[in-house]
Amino acid sequence: MKARFADRYGPWALVAGASEGLGAAFARRLAERGLNLVLAARRPEPLAALANTLPTETVTVAADLSTVDGVRTVTDAAVGREVGLVVANAAYSPIGRFLDLDPAETRRALDLNCHMPLALAHHFLPPMAARGHGGFVVMSSLAGQQGSPPISAYAATKAFGAILAEGLWAELRGTGVDVVTCVAGAVATPNLADAKARPAPGTQTPDQVVRATLRGLGRGPRVVPGLGMRVSSVVMTRLLPRRAAIAVIARASRDLTRNDQPSGLS
Ligand SMILES: NC(=O)c1ccc[n+]([C@@H]2O[C@H](COP(=O)([O-])OP(=O)(O)OC[C@H]3O[C@@H](n4cnc5c(N)ncnc54)[C@H](OP(=O)(O)O)[C@@H]3O)[C@@H](O)[C@H]2O)c1
């Protein structure tokens, strides 16, 4: 089983946004499954600390993935390594009334949450398709399924990621390359804890979300981890009128607080 996973998605995986939360959980699970890892994030110290705990070979890259140069630093670090799996995980969520937000912040969300997965897909998918195997994971969010005040720009970027991944899933069928988007609800990561006073009911652990995502790789275009979140997804997208779904999210997001940290939110 472990060998099959490594043959299909190895020998190297790149985790973009690996220093904590879901990215670090992806790194641990993938190393357990025998993959070597390129670990990227802005802060070198937590990346090095994580790398020291992993059983396989690792390379750490400190880079700001919201910039073109940062993405290039990461793709350069992967040169000469056969990257068979990419996890586009890092995200930035400016929180607050759109009218009060600095346009530079919403632009940063667009650059990190949309340009980064797009650039990594352009760089890594062609060689995977040529080799006839590989995988690509895009982290999305239930917030991206409808308008989500007060994280409207973030939610829109998460819709982009999910729809991009679904299209790529279809385009790459038959090439041996599996693409999946993980549409997660609330996940107990440090950033969620920073931004929310109370965890939402059904909040999952990073490990639960990572396991569900890796289980779903190769089985279909979209994974919604957790039964409660799947029910919520169906209610919000298929049963409620759009304005009611937006109102539900607005109520659920009432206790989101602004902080100085980049946040990835449900
Ligand atoms: N947490 C939730 O409730 C939740 C729910 C649904 C979906 N998601 C999605 O899951 C993913 C992970 O979320 P998360 O809560 O674990 O945290 P996150 O804040 O989205 O990402 C954390 C990781 O990304 C790195 N990162 C942030 N900005 C970066 C940048 N500009 N360049 C490079 N790396 C950067 C962080 O490290 P550095 O600070 O060292 O750069 C950290 O390793 C996101 O895509 C998010 O949208 C999260």
The ligand as an SDF file (V2000), in Angstrom:
LIG
                    3D

 48 52  0  0  0  0  0  0  0  0999 V2000
   -8.1880   26.2840    8.9790 N   0  0  0  0  0  0  0  0  0  0  0  0
   -9.4120   26.1620    8.4780 C   0  0  0  0  0  0  0  0  0  0  0  0
  -10.4190   26.1960    9.1830 O   0  0  0  0  0  0  0  0  0  0  0  0
   -9.5940   25.9430    7.0020 C   0  0  0  0  0  0  0  0  0  0  0  0
  -10.8850   25.6550    6.5320 C   0  0  0  0  0  0  0  0  0  0  0  0
  -11.0800   25.4660    5.1720 C   0  0  0  0  0  0  0  0  0  0  0  0
  -10.0250   25.5400    4.2970 C   0  0  0  0  0  0  0  0  0  0  0  0
   -8.7930   25.8300    4.7820 N   0  0  0  0  0  0  0  0  0  0  0  0
   -7.7040   25.9320    3.8170 C   0  0  0  0  0  0  0  0  0  0  0  0
   -6.6480   25.0660    4.2010 O   0  0  0  0  0  0  0  0  0  0  0  0
   -5.3970   25.6400    3.8570 C   0  0  0  0  0  0  0  0  0  0  0  0
   -4.4850   25.6720    5.0880 C   0  0  0  0  0  0  0  0  0  0  0  0
   -5.0930   26.4210    6.1090 O   0  0  0  0  0  0  0  0  0  0  0  0
   -4.4050   26.6300    7.5310 P   0  0  0  0  0  0  0  0  0  0  0  0
   -5.4820   27.0440    8.4510 O   0  0  0  0  0  0  0  0  0  0  0  0
   -3.5760   25.4350    7.8480 O   0  0  0  0  0  0  0  0  0  0  0  0
   -3.4300   27.8660    7.4240 O   0  0  0  0  0  0  0  0  0  0  0  0
   -2.9900   28.9740    6.3860 P   0  0  0  0  0  0  0  0  0  0  0  0
   -2.8380   30.2620    7.0420 O   0  0  0  0  0  0  0  0  0  0  0  0
   -3.8840   28.9940    5.2220 O   0  0  0  0  0  0  0  0  0  0  0  0
   -1.5720   28.4700    5.8950 O   0  0  0  0  0  0  0  0  0  0  0  0
   -0.6460   28.2010    6.7670 C   0  0  0  0  0  0  0  0  0  0  0  0
    0.6190   27.7820    6.0340 C   0  0  0  0  0  0  0  0  0  0  0  0
    0.8410   28.5360    4.8420 O   0  0  0  0  0  0  0  0  0  0  0  0
    2.0660   29.2680    4.9770 C   0  0  0  0  0  0  0  0  0  0  0  0
    1.9230   30.5500    4.3040 N   0  0  0  0  0  0  0  0  0  0  0  0
    1.0360   31.5280    4.5620 C   0  0  0  0  0  0  0  0  0  0  0  0
    1.2620   32.5790    3.7390 N   0  0  0  0  0  0  0  0  0  0  0  0
    2.2970   32.2190    2.9350 C   0  0  0  0  0  0  0  0  0  0  0  0
    3.0030   32.8680    1.8990 C   0  0  0  0  0  0  0  0  0  0  0  0
    2.6820   34.1110    1.5020 N   0  0  0  0  0  0  0  0  0  0  0  0
    4.0210   32.2250    1.2900 N   0  0  0  0  0  0  0  0  0  0  0  0
    4.3720   30.9830    1.6900 C   0  0  0  0  0  0  0  0  0  0  0  0
    3.7450   30.3170    2.6680 N   0  0  0  0  0  0  0  0  0  0  0  0
    2.7180   30.9410    3.2850 C   0  0  0  0  0  0  0  0  0  0  0  0
    2.2590   29.4000    6.4870 C   0  0  0  0  0  0  0  0  0  0  0  0
    3.5980   29.5060    6.8720 O   0  0  0  0  0  0  0  0  0  0  0  0
    4.3950   30.8820    7.0390 P   0  0  0  0  0  0  0  0  0  0  0  0
    3.5530   31.7460    7.9330 O   0  0  0  0  0  0  0  0  0  0  0  0
    5.6860   30.4520    7.6250 O   0  0  0  0  0  0  0  0  0  0  0  0
    4.5480   31.4310    5.6580 O   0  0  0  0  0  0  0  0  0  0  0  0
    1.7330   28.0470    6.9610 C   0  0  0  0  0  0  0  0  0  0  0  0
    2.6990   27.0550    6.7620 O   0  0  0  0  0  0  0  0  0  0  0  0
   -5.6970   27.0000    3.2550 C   0  0  0  0  0  0  0  0  0  0  0  0
   -5.7200   26.8960    1.8540 O   0  0  0  0  0  0  0  0  0  0  0  0
   -7.0850   27.3200    3.7450 C   0  0  0  0  0  0  0  0  0  0  0  0
   -7.8030   28.1650    2.8640 O   0  0  0  0  0  0  0  0  0  0  0  0
   -8.5450   26.0350    6.0960 C   0  0  0  0  0  0  0  0  0  0  0  0
  1  2  1  0
  2  3  2  0
  2  4  1  0
  4  5  1  0
  4 48  2  0
  5  6  2  0
  6  7  1  0
  7  8  2  0
  8  9  1  0
  8 48  1  0
  9 10  1  0
  9 46  1  0
 10 11  1  0
 11 12  1  0
 11 44  1  0
 12 13  1  0
 13 14  1  0
 14 15  2  0
 14 16  1  0
 14 17  1  0
 17 18  1  0
 18 19  2  0
 18 20  1  0
 18 21  1  0
 21 22  1  0
 22 23  1  0
 23 24  1  0
 23 42  1  0
 24 25  1  0
 25 26  1  0
 25 36  1  0
 26 27  1  0
 26 35  1  0
 27 28  2  0
 28 29  1  0
 29 30  1  0
 29 35  2  0
 30 31  1  0
 30 32  2  0
 32 33  1  0
 33 34  2  0
 34 35  1  0
 36 37  1  0
 36 42  1  0
 37 38  1  0
 38 39  2  0
 38 40  1  0
 38 41  1  0
 42 43  1  0
 44 45  1  0
 44 46  1  0
 46 47  1  0
M  CHG  2   8   1  16  -1
M  END
$$$$
